[in-house]
């Protein structure tokens, strides 16, 4: 996984960083639902159910991190906590 061509282009353009953040992190579709599951509607449904359960606006439910962007900024080895969430079930060594 890596940075999308669209995000790379925006990061190297003259677009203000706040606009890049809004476009790719806040408003953009999540990598996990769009690219991995190929079920973009599930993202909306998840956000809707969380918002309903918490009695808040769906606009206040934001998916962040590697599920949103499709890559992680973490470059170290998996620690004991991360191990349980790795796709392969094996830590990266």
TAWO-V772816 format. One record per pair of residues at least 12 apart in sequence whose C-alpha atoms are under 8 Angstrom apart, sorted by the first residue. I is the first residue (numbers start at 1). J is the second residue. Records with the same first field share a line. If there is no record, write none. Layout:
BEGIN
I=J + J
END
This chain:
BEGIN
1=70 + 71
2=70 + 71
3=69 + 70 + 71
7=20 + 24
24=69
25=64 + 68 + 69
26=62 + 63 + 64
29=68
30=43 + 63 + 67 + 68 + 69 + 70
31=66 + 67 + 68 + 69 + 70
32=67 + 68 + 70
47=61 + 62
77=91 + 92 + 93
78=91 + 92 + 93
79=91
END
